[in-house]
Amino acid sequence: MITLVIMNSNEYQKYVSLATKSYAEEKVLSGNWNQEESISKAVEEYTRLLPKGEKTENNFLYTILNDDSAIGAIWLAQLSEEKGYIYDIYVVEEYQGFGYAKEAMKQIENVGQKLGMKKIGLHVFGHNKVARGLYEKLGYQTTNVLMEKEI
């Protein structure tokens, strides 16, 4: 059984350090950014979205706990009264494949409902087939598809 706990300042610092690196790698892998600029662009993006860190208004950053062990993080933003957006969900590699992300997603949907949200959106990189499969199983529907080909 997992639980979501609001991040404290120390947890946020660890999270944002890992998250910016991971985001930079995903942007390079997807062909959006080059390696040299990726870290600075990722830091810039997180700073823009979370100017007050874990205390940024309308952003809810949680540590995912399995018993008392931190195994990941999930970030929900309230974009409007009725619309939320999951900016990130992360589960430590050794805990992947056990349903923890699925349970965290269900719990964050409950958080969104309590905040008055009627819809929650998210972004998934096209190459991340595991995540896409999870989101589809949870009932998320594709709303846009961007495609690209190198010529």
NUKOLVEX-178968 format. One record per atom (N, C-alpha, C): atom name; residue number from 1; z, y, x; residue in three letters. Coordinates in pm, whole numbers, plus 32768, in hexadecimal, padded with zeros to 4 digits. Each point is the difference from the previous one (the first is absolute). Layout:
ATOM  atom   nr    c3    c2    c1  rest
ATOM    CA  NUM     Z     Y     X   ALA
...
***
This chain:
ATOM  atom   nr    c3    c2    c1  rest
ATOM     N    1  8000  7F88  8054   MET
ATOM    CA    1  8000  8078  7FAC   MET
ATOM     C    1  8000  807D  8058   MET
ATOM     N    2  7FA6  8059  7FE3   ILE
ATOM    CA    2  7FFC  807C  804D   ILE
ATOM     C    2  8032  8075  7FAC   ILE
ATOM     N    3  8029  8067  8046   THR
ATOM    CA    3  8028  807C  7FBE   THR
ATOM     C    3  7FC0  8075  8049   THR
ATOM     N    4  7FEC  806C  7FB6   LEU
ATOM    CA    4  7FCC  807B  8039   LEU
ATOM     C    4  8073  8063  800C   LEU
ATOM     N    5  800F  803A  8077   VAL
ATOM    CA    5  806A  8060  801A   VAL
ATOM     C    5  7FC1  807E  803A   VAL
ATOM     N    6  8024  8074  7FC9   ILE
ATOM    CA    6  7FCB  807F  8032   ILE
ATOM     C    6  8018  8009  8097   ILE
ATOM     N    7  7F99  8027  8049   MET
ATOM    CA    7  800B  800C  8092   MET
ATOM     C    7  805F  806E  8029   MET
ATOM     N    8  804D  7FE4  8068   ASN
ATOM    CA    8  804F  806A  803D   ASN
ATOM     C    8  7FAD  803C  8072   ASN
ATOM     N    9  8035  8063  8041   SER
ATOM    CA    9  7FB7  8048  8069   SER
ATOM     C    9  7FD7  7FA5  8074   SER
ATOM     N   10  805A  7FA9  802D   ASN
ATOM    CA   10  7FDF  7FA5  806F   ASN
ATOM     C   10  7F93  7F9E  7FD8   ASN
ATOM     N   11  800B  7FC9  7F87   GLU
ATOM    CA   11  7F99  7FA3  7FD0   GLU
ATOM     C   11  7F7A  8046  7FF5   GLU
ATOM     N   12  8002  807D  7FD1   TYR
ATOM    CA   12  7F84  804D  7FF3   TYR
ATOM     C   12  7FBF  8014  8089   TYR
ATOM     N   13  804E  8023  8065   GLN
ATOM    CA   13  7FC7  8016  8086   GLN
ATOM     C   13  7FBD  7F82  8034   GLN
ATOM     N   14  8040  7F8C  7FED   LYS
ATOM    CA   14  7FC3  7F81  802A   LYS
ATOM     C   14  7F82  7FE5  7FAF   LYS
ATOM     N   15  800A  8016  7F7D   TYR
ATOM    CA   15  7F8E  7FE7  7FA8   TYR
ATOM     C   15  7F88  8056  8027   TYR
ATOM     N   16  8014  8083  800D   VAL
ATOM    CA   16  7F8F  805A  8018   VAL
ATOM     C   16  7FBF  7FE5  8087   VAL
ATOM     N   17  804F  7FD5  8062   SER
ATOM    CA   17  7FCA  7FDC  8083   SER
ATOM     C   17  7FA3  7F87  7FF4   SER
ATOM     N   18  802E  7F98  7FBA   LEU
ATOM    CA   18  7FAC  7F89  7FEB   LEU
ATOM     C   18  7F8A  801E  7FA5   LEU
ATOM     N   19  8019  804B  7F97   ALA
ATOM    CA   19  7F98  801B  7F9B   ALA
ATOM     C   19  7F8C  8051  8039   ALA
ATOM     N   20  801D  8064  8052   THR
ATOM    CA   20  7F93  8050  8036   THR
ATOM     C   20  7FA9  7FAC  805E   THR
ATOM     N   21  803E  7FA9  804E   LYS
ATOM    CA   21  7FB2  7FA8  8059   LYS
ATOM     C   21  7FA9  7FA1  7FAE   LYS
ATOM     N   22  803B  7FC4  7F9B   SER
ATOM    CA   22  7FB7  7FA2  7FAB   SER
ATOM     C   22  7F8E  8045  7FB6   SER
ATOM     N   23  801B  8076  7FCA   TYR
ATOM    CA   23  7F9A  804C  7FB8   TYR
ATOM     C   23  7F8D  8026  805E   TYR
ATOM     N   24  8022  802B  8079   ALA
ATOM    CA   24  7F9A  8023  8062   ALA
ATOM     C   24  7FA7  7F87  801F   ALA
ATOM     N   25  803F  7F8B  8013   GLU
ATOM    CA   25  7FB3  7F85  801C   GLU
ATOM     C   25  7FA3  7FDD  7F8D   GLU
ATOM     N   26  8032  800C  7F85   GLU
ATOM    CA   26  7FAE  7FE1  7F8A   GLU
ATOM     C   26  7F8A  8060  7FF4   GLU
ATOM     N   27  8015  8080  801C   LYS
ATOM    CA   27  7F94  8063  7FF9   LYS
ATOM     C   27  7F95  7FE5  806A   LYS
ATOM     N   28  802A  7FD2  8076   VAL
ATOM    CA   28  7FA2  7FDD  806A   VAL
ATOM     C   28  7FB3  7F82  7FD7   VAL
ATOM     N   29  8049  7F9B  7FD1   LEU
ATOM    CA   29  7FC3  7F83  7FD5   LEU
ATOM     C   29  7F9A  8014  7F91   LEU
ATOM     N   30  801B  805E  7FA7   SER
ATOM    CA   30  7FA5  8019  7F90   SER
ATOM     C   30  7F8D  805C  8028   SER
ATOM     N   31  8003  8034  807B   GLY
ATOM    CA   31  7F93  8054  802F   GLY
ATOM     C   31  800D  8092  7FDA   GLY
ATOM     N   32  8074  8029  7FCB   ASN
ATOM    CA   32  8013  808B  7FD6   ASN
ATOM     C   32  8021  805D  8074   ASN
ATOM     N   33  804C  7FCF  8060   TRP
ATOM    CA   33  802A  8051  8071   TRP
ATOM     C   33  7FE1  7FB7  8081   TRP
ATOM     N   34  7FF3  804D  806F   ASN
ATOM    CA   34  7FF4  7FBE  8081   ASN
ATOM     C   34  808B  7FEF  803D   ASN
ATOM     N   35  800A  7FA5  805E   GLN
ATOM    CA   35  8080  7FDB  803C   GLN
ATOM     C   35  804B  8079  8039   GLN
ATOM     N   36  7FB7  8058  8046   GLU
ATOM    CA   36  803F  8070  8047   GLU
ATOM     C   36  8048  8060  7FA1   GLU
ATOM     N   37  7FC7  8017  7F8D   GLU
ATOM    CA   37  8039  8062  7FA3   GLU
ATOM     C   37  8060  7FC1  7F99   GLU
ATOM     N   38  8005  7F7D  7FFB   SER
ATOM    CA   38  8041  7FBC  7F90   SER
ATOM     C   38  8096  801E  7FF2   SER
ATOM     N   39  804A  7FFB  806C   ILE
ATOM    CA   39  8091  8017  7FF6   ILE
ATOM     C   39  801D  808F  7FD6   ILE
ATOM     N   40  7FBF  8060  803D   SER
ATOM    CA   40  801D  808C  7FDC   SER
ATOM     C   40  7FD8  801C  7F6F   SER
ATOM     N   41  7F92  7FC5  7FD3   LYS
ATOM    CA   41  7FD7  8013  7F74   LYS
ATOM     C   41  8062  7FBD  7F9F   LYS
ATOM     N   42  8032  7F8C  8024   ALA
ATOM    CA   42  8061  7FBA  7FAA   ALA
ATOM     C   42  8082  8050  7FF7   ALA
ATOM     N   43  8030  8034  8071   VAL
ATOM    CA   43  807A  8051  8001   VAL
ATOM     C   43  7FEA  807D  7FA9   VAL
ATOM     N   44  7F8C  803D  800E   GLU
ATOM    CA   44  7FDE  8077  7FB0   GLU
ATOM     C   44  8002  7FE1  7F6A   GLU
ATOM     N   45  7FC9  7F8E  7FDB   GLU
ATOM    CA   45  7FFA  7FD7  7F73   GLU
ATOM     C   45  808C  7FE7  7FC9   GLU
ATOM     N   46  8054  7FB8  8048   TYR
ATOM    CA   46  8089  7FE6  7FD3   TYR
ATOM     C   46  8051  8081  7FF8   TYR
ATOM     N   47  7FEB  805B  805E   THR
ATOM    CA   47  8046  8080  7FFF   THR
ATOM     C   47  7FD6  8053  7F87   THR
ATOM     N   48  7F81  7FF9  7FDD   ARG
ATOM    CA   48  7FCE  8049  7F8B   ARG
ATOM     C   48  803A  7FC6  7F7F   ARG
ATOM     N   49  8003  7F7B  7FF5   LEU
ATOM    CA   49  802F  7FBF  7F86   LEU
ATOM     C   49  8098  8000  7FF3   LEU
ATOM     N   50  8045  7FFE  8071   LEU
ATOM    CA   50  8094  7FFA  7FFF   LEU
ATOM     C   50  803A  806F  8058   LEU
ATOM     N   51  7FE9  807F  7FD9   PRO
ATOM    CA   51  802E  806E  8056   PRO
ATOM     C   51  8097  8004  8014   PRO
ATOM     N   52  804C  7FC7  7FA2   LYS
ATOM    CA   52  8091  7FFC  800E   LYS
ATOM     C   52  8030  7F71  8016   LYS
ATOM     N   53  7FA8  7FAE  8039   GLY
ATOM    CA   53  8024  7F76  801D   GLY
ATOM     C   53  8027  7FB4  7F84   GLY
ATOM     N   54  8069  7FAF  800B   GLU
ATOM    CA   54  802D  7FAE  7F8F   GLU
ATOM     C   54  803A  8053  7F8E   GLU
ATOM     N   55  8015  8082  8018   LYS
ATOM    CA   55  8036  8058  7F99   LYS
ATOM     C   55  7F93  8051  7FB9   LYS
ATOM     N   56  7F81  7FE2  801B   THR
ATOM    CA   56  7F91  8047  7FC0   THR
ATOM     C   56  8004  7FE8  7F6A   THR
ATOM     N   57  7FFC  806D  7FB6   GLU
ATOM    CA   57  8007  7FFA  7F6E   GLU
ATOM     C   57  7F91  7FA8  7FC5   GLU
ATOM     N   58  8023  7FB6  7F99   ASN
ATOM    CA   58  7FA4  7FA7  7FB7   ASN
ATOM     C   58  7FC9  7F8D  8053   ASN
ATOM     N   59  8044  7FDF  806D   ASN
ATOM    CA   59  7FDD  7F8D  8053   ASN
ATOM     C   59  807B  7FA8  800A   ASN
ATOM     N   60  7FEA  7F7E  7FEC   PHE
ATOM    CA   60  806D  7FA1  7FFC   PHE
ATOM     C   60  7FE4  7F92  8065   PHE
ATOM     N   61  8048  8004  806E   LEU
ATOM    CA   61  7FEC  7FA3  806E   LEU
ATOM     C   61  8073  7F9D  8002   LEU
ATOM     N   62  7FDC  7F81  7FF8   TYR
ATOM    CA   62  8063  7F96  7FF8   TYR
ATOM     C   62  7FF3  7F9F  8074   TYR
ATOM     N   63  8072  7FCF  802D   THR
ATOM    CA   63  8004  7F8F  805B   THR
ATOM     C   63  8005  7F83  7FA9   THR
ATOM     N   64  7FB0  7F9C  8021   ILE
ATOM    CA   64  8002  7F81  7FB9   ILE
ATOM     C   64  8063  7FA6  8048   ILE
ATOM     N   65  8067  7FD5  7FB6   LEU
ATOM    CA   65  8067  7FAA  803A   LEU
ATOM     C   65  7FF5  7F73  7FC9   LEU
ATOM     N   66  8009  7F9E  8059   ASN
ATOM    CA   66  800D  7F74  7FDA   ASN
ATOM     C   66  808E  7FDB  8027   ASN
ATOM     N   67  8055  7FEA  7F9E   ASP
ATOM    CA   67  8090  7FF7  8016   ASP
ATOM     C   67  802A  8084  803F   ASP
ATOM     N   68  8030  8001  807B   ASP
ATOM    CA   68  8025  807F  803F   ASP
ATOM     C   68  7FA2  8027  8071   ASP
ATOM     N   69  7F92  7FB6  8010   SER
ATOM    CA   69  7FA1  801B  806D   SER
ATOM     C   69  7F8D  8057  7FD0   SER
ATOM     N   70  7FE4  806A  804C   ALA
ATOM    CA   70  7F8C  8055  7FE3   ALA
ATOM     C   70  7F82  7FB5  8027   ALA
ATOM     N   71  7FA8  7FE8  7F9F   ILE
ATOM    CA   71  7F85  7FB5  801C   ILE
ATOM     C   71  7F81  8051  7FE5   ILE
ATOM     N   72  8010  807E  7FD6   GLY
ATOM    CA   72  7F8A  8050  7FE6   GLY
ATOM     C   72  8022  8084  7FBE   GLY
ATOM     N   73  7F97  8040  7FCC   ALA
ATOM    CA   73  800F  8083  7FC2   ALA
ATOM     C   73  7F96  8011  7F94   ALA
ATOM     N   74  801F  8055  7FA0   ILE
ATOM    CA   74  7FA0  8024  7F98   ILE
ATOM     C   74  8015  8093  7FDD   ILE
ATOM     N   75  7F90  8047  7FEB   TRP
ATOM    CA   75  8002  8090  7FE8   TRP
ATOM     C   75  7FB5  801F  7F80   TRP
ATOM     N   76  8047  8038  7F9F   LEU
ATOM    CA   76  7FC6  8029  7F81   LEU
ATOM     C   76  800A  8098  7FF5   LEU
ATOM     N   77  7F90  8040  7FDC   ALA
ATOM    CA   77  8000  8090  7FE8   ALA
ATOM     C   77  7FE2  8018  7F6D   ALA
ATOM     N   78  803F  8066  7FC8   GLN
ATOM    CA   78  7FE3  8027  7F76   GLN
ATOM     C   78  7F9E  8075  8008   GLN
ATOM     N   79  7F81  7FE4  7FDC   LEU
ATOM    CA   79  7F96  8065  800A   LEU
ATOM     C   79  8002  8060  7F8A   LEU
ATOM     N   80  8024  7FCD  7F8B   SER
ATOM    CA   80  800C  8052  7F88   SER
ATOM     C   80  806A  7FC0  7FA9   SER
ATOM     N   81  8017  8038  7F8B   GLU
ATOM    CA   81  8067  7FC9  7FA9   GLU
ATOM     C   81  7FE9  7F6C  7FE2   GLU
ATOM     N   82  7F7F  7FDA  7FED   GLU
ATOM    CA   82  7FE2  7F78  7FD6   GLU
ATOM     C   82  7FBB  7FAA  8069   GLU
ATOM     N   83  7FE2  8039  8076   LYS
ATOM    CA   83  7FB4  7FB4  8063   LYS
ATOM     C   83  804A  7FF6  8084   LYS
ATOM     N   84  8009  7F84  8031   GLY
ATOM    CA   84  803C  7FE7  8082   GLY
ATOM     C   84  7F98  7FC8  8060   GLY
ATOM     N   85  8025  7FFA  807E   TYR
ATOM    CA   85  7FA5  7FCD  8067   TYR
ATOM     C   85  8052  7FBB  806B   TYR
ATOM     N   86  7FDC  7F85  801E   ILE
ATOM    CA   86  8041  7FB7  806C   ILE
ATOM     C   86  7FB2  801E  8080   ILE
ATOM     N   87  803E  804E  8056   TYR
ATOM    CA   87  7FBE  8023  807D   TYR
ATOM     C   87  8008  7F90  8066   TYR
ATOM     N   88  8069  7FB0  7FF8   ASP
ATOM    CA   88  800F  7F99  8066   ASP
ATOM     C   88  805C  7F92  7FCD   ASP
ATOM     N   89  7FDF  7F88  8027   ILE
ATOM    CA   89  805B  7F8E  7FF4   ILE
ATOM     C   89  7FEE  7FB0  807F   ILE
ATOM     N   90  806F  7FD8  803A   TYR
ATOM    CA   90  7FFE  7FBB  807F   TYR
ATOM     C   90  806B  7F95  8000   TYR
ATOM     N   91  7FDB  7F88  8028   VAL
ATOM    CA   91  8061  7F94  8013   VAL
ATOM     C   91  7FEE  7FCD  808E   VAL
ATOM     N   92  806F  7FF2  8048   VAL
ATOM    CA   92  7FFE  7FCE  8089   VAL
ATOM     C   92  7FB6  7F7A  8003   VAL
ATOM     N   93  7FAC  7FEE  8066   GLU
ATOM    CA   93  7FA6  7F8D  8007   GLU
ATOM     C   93  8045  7F7A  7FE7   GLU
ATOM     N   94  8074  7FEA  803B   GLU
ATOM    CA   94  8042  7F7D  7FF0   GLU
ATOM     C   94  802F  7FE6  7F70   GLU
ATOM     N   95  8003  8068  7FAD   TYR
ATOM    CA   95  8028  7FF0  7F74   TYR
ATOM     C   95  7F8A  8003  7F9F   TYR
ATOM     N   96  7F87  800D  8036   GLN
ATOM    CA   96  7F89  8004  7FAB   GLN
ATOM     C   96  7FE1  7F74  7FCB   GLN
ATOM     N   97  7FC8  7FFC  7F87   GLY
ATOM    CA   97  7FD7  7F81  7FC6   GLY
ATOM     C   97  806B  7FBA  7FAE   GLY
ATOM     N   98  8072  8043  7FEB   PHE
ATOM    CA   98  806E  7FC5  7FB3   PHE
ATOM     C   98  8014  8043  7F78   PHE
ATOM     N   99  7FA7  805C  7FDB   GLY
ATOM    CA   99  800B  8043  7F7E   GLY
ATOM     C   99  8054  807E  8000   GLY
ATOM     N  100  802F  802B  8076   TYR
ATOM    CA  100  8055  8076  8006   TYR
ATOM     C  100  7FB3  8080  7FDA   TYR
ATOM     N  101  7F85  800D  802D   ALA
ATOM    CA  101  7FB0  8076  7FDC   ALA
ATOM     C  101  7FE8  8004  7F6A   ALA
ATOM     N  102  7FE2  7F8D  7FC7   LYS
ATOM    CA  102  7FE9  7FF8  7F6F   LYS
ATOM     C  102  807D  802C  7FB5   LYS
ATOM     N  103  8074  7FD1  8029   GLU
ATOM    CA  103  807E  8025  7FBF   GLU
ATOM     C  103  801D  8095  8012   GLU
ATOM     N  104  7FE5  8035  8078   ALA
ATOM    CA  104  8015  808F  801A   ALA
ATOM     C  104  7FA5  8054  7FA8   ALA
ATOM     N  105  7F85  7FD3  7FED   MET
ATOM    CA  105  7FA0  8048  7FAA   MET
ATOM     C  105  8034  8002  7F70   MET
ATOM     N  106  8031  7F91  7FD0   LYS
ATOM    CA  106  8035  7FFA  7F77   LYS
ATOM     C  106  8078  805F  7FF2   LYS
ATOM     N  107  8056  8001  8066   GLN
ATOM    CA  107  8075  8057  7FF9   GLN
ATOM     C  107  7FDA  8093  8006   GLN
ATOM     N  108  7F9A  8022  8050   ILE
ATOM    CA  108  7FD8  808E  8009   ILE
ATOM     C  108  7FBD  802C  7F7F   ILE
ATOM     N  109  7FBF  7FA3  7FBB   GLU
ATOM    CA  109  7FC7  8021  7F7C   GLU
ATOM     C  109  8071  8022  7F9E   GLU
ATOM     N  110  806F  7FB7  8007   ASN
ATOM    CA  110  8074  801F  7FAC   ASN
ATOM     C  110  8038  808A  8020   ASN
ATOM     N  111  8005  8022  8081   VAL
ATOM    CA  111  802D  8086  802A   VAL
ATOM     C  111  7FA3  8069  7FC1   VAL
ATOM     N  112  7F7E  7FE8  8009   GLY
ATOM    CA  112  7F9F  805D  7FC7   GLY
ATOM     C  112  8011  8012  7F6A   GLY
ATOM     N  113  8015  7F91  7FBA   GLN
ATOM    CA  113  8016  8008  7F70   GLN
ATOM     C  113  807B  8054  7FDF   GLN
ATOM     N  114  806C  7FEC  804B   LYS
ATOM    CA  114  807B  804D  7FE8   LYS
ATOM     C  114  7FEB  8095  801B   LYS
ATOM     N  115  7FA1  8020  8058   LEU
ATOM    CA  115  7FDF  808D  801C   LEU
ATOM     C  115  7F9E  803A  7F9A   LEU
ATOM     N  116  7FD2  7FAC  7FA2   GLY
ATOM    CA  116  7FA3  802E  7F97   GLY
ATOM     C  116  7F6E  7FE8  801E   GLY
ATOM     N  117  7FE2  7FB9  806C   MET
ATOM    CA  117  7F75  7FE7  8024   MET
ATOM     C  117  7FC1  7F9C  7F9F   MET
ATOM     N  118  7F82  8019  7FE1   LYS
ATOM    CA  118  7FB3  7FA5  7FAB   LYS
ATOM     C  118  7F9A  7FB0  8053   LYS
ATOM     N  119  7FDD  8037  8076   LYS
ATOM    CA  119  7F9F  7FBF  8059   LYS
ATOM     C  119  802E  8010  808F   LYS
ATOM     N  120  7FDF  7F9C  8051   ILE
ATOM    CA  120  8018  8008  8091   ILE
ATOM     C  120  7F7E  7FD7  8045   ILE
ATOM     N  121  7FD4  8052  805C   GLY
ATOM    CA  121  7F89  7FE3  804F   GLY
ATOM     C  121  8026  7FDE  808F   GLY
ATOM     N  122  7F9E  7FD1  804A   LEU
ATOM    CA  122  8013  7FE4  808E   LEU
ATOM     C  122  7F78  7FF6  8043   LEU
ATOM     N  123  8000  8000  8082   HIS
ATOM    CA  123  7F86  7FF0  8050   HIS
ATOM     C  123  8011  7F81  8052   HIS
ATOM     N  124  7F94  7FB6  800D   VAL
ATOM    CA  124  8002  7F8B  8058   VAL
ATOM     C  124  7F80  8003  8053   VAL
ATOM     N  125  800D  7FE8  8080   PHE
ATOM    CA  125  7F8B  7FFB  8056   PHE
ATOM     C  125  7FAC  7F87  7FDB   PHE
ATOM     N  126  7F7D  8011  7FFD   GLY
ATOM    CA  126  7FA4  7F97  7FD6   GLY
ATOM     C  126  800F  7F7F  804E   GLY
ATOM     N  127  8022  8008  8081   HIS
ATOM    CA  127  800B  7F88  8053   HIS
ATOM     C  127  8084  7FB4  7FE8   HIS
ATOM     N  128  805C  803A  7FB3   ASN
ATOM    CA  128  8082  7FC2  7FEA   ASN
ATOM     C  128  7FFC  7FA8  7F83   ASN
ATOM     N  129  7FC2  7F8C  800E   LYS
ATOM    CA  129  7FEB  7FA7  7F8E   LYS
ATOM     C  129  8082  7FC6  7FC7   LYS
ATOM     N  130  8063  7FEA  8055   VAL
ATOM    CA  130  8081  7FCB  7FD1   VAL
ATOM     C  130  8042  8065  7FA1   VAL
ATOM     N  131  8005  807E  8029   ALA
ATOM    CA  131  803D  8067  7FAC   ALA
ATOM     C  131  7FB0  8012  7F80   ALA
ATOM     N  132  7F7C  8000  800B   ARG
ATOM    CA  132  7FAD  800F  7F88   ARG
ATOM     C  132  801D  7F90  7F9D   ARG
ATOM     N  133  800E  7F86  8031   GLY
ATOM    CA  133  801F  7F8E  7FAA   GLY
ATOM     C  133  8086  8011  7FBB   GLY
ATOM     N  134  8065  802F  804A   LEU
ATOM    CA  134  8084  8017  7FC7   LEU
ATOM     C  134  7FF9  8067  7F90   LEU
ATOM     N  135  7FBF  8071  801B   TYR
ATOM    CA  135  7FFB  806B  7F9C   TYR
ATOM     C  135  7FB6  7FD3  7F82   TYR
ATOM     N  136  7F94  7FB4  8013   GLU
ATOM    CA  136  7FB6  7FCD  7F8C   GLU
ATOM     C  136  8057  7FA1  7FAD   GLU
ATOM     N  137  804D  7FA9  8043   LYS
ATOM    CA  137  805A  7FA5  7FB8   LYS
ATOM     C  137  8069  804C  7FB0   LYS
ATOM     N  138  8027  8075  8031   LEU
ATOM    CA  138  8064  8051  7FBC   LEU
ATOM     C  138  7FC3  8057  7F92   LEU
ATOM     N  139  7F7B  7FF8  7FEE   GLY
ATOM    CA  139  7FC0  8049  7F94   GLY
ATOM     C  139  7FC1  8085  8026   GLY
ATOM     N  140  7FFF  8020  8081   TYR
ATOM    CA  140  7FBE  807B  802B   TYR
ATOM     C  140  7F69  7FEB  7FF8   TYR
ATOM     N  141  7FBA  8067  7FCF   GLN
ATOM    CA  141  7F70  7FF6  7FEF   GLN
ATOM     C  141  7FB9  805E  8060   GLN
ATOM     N  142  7F8D  7FD5  8030   THR
ATOM    CA  142  7FAF  8052  8059   THR
ATOM     C  142  7FCA  8076  7FB1   THR
ATOM     N  143  8016  8079  8033   THR
ATOM    CA  143  7FCC  8077  7FBE   THR
ATOM     C  143  7F8F  8041  804F   THR
ATOM     N  144  7FFB  7FEA  8083   ASN
ATOM    CA  144  7F98  8038  8055   ASN
ATOM     C  144  7FE7  7F9D  8072   ASN
ATOM     N  145  7F84  7FF9  802B   VAL
ATOM    CA  145  7FDE  7FB1  8076   VAL
ATOM     C  145  7FA5  8056  8057   VAL
ATOM     N  146  8029  8016  807B   LEU
ATOM    CA  146  7FAD  8045  8062   LEU
ATOM     C  146  7FC5  7F98  805C   LEU
ATOM     N  147  7F7F  800A  801B   MET
ATOM    CA  147  7FC1  7F9F  8058   MET
ATOM     C  147  7FB6  804B  806E   MET
ATOM     N  148  7FF1  7FBC  8072   GLU
ATOM    CA  148  7FBF  803E  8074   GLU
ATOM     C  148  7FBD  7F95  8053   GLU
ATOM     N  149  7F93  8025  8041   LYS
ATOM    CA  149  7FB8  7FA3  8056   LYS
ATOM     C  149  7FD6  804B  807E   LYS
ATOM     N  150  8015  7FC0  8072   GLU
ATOM    CA  150  7FCF  803B  807D   GLU
ATOM     C  150  7F6D  7FDD  800E   GLU
ATOM     N  151  7FB1  8062  8025   ILE
ATOM    CA  151  7F6F  7FE7  800F   ILE
ATOM     C  151  7FD2  8028  808B   ILE
***
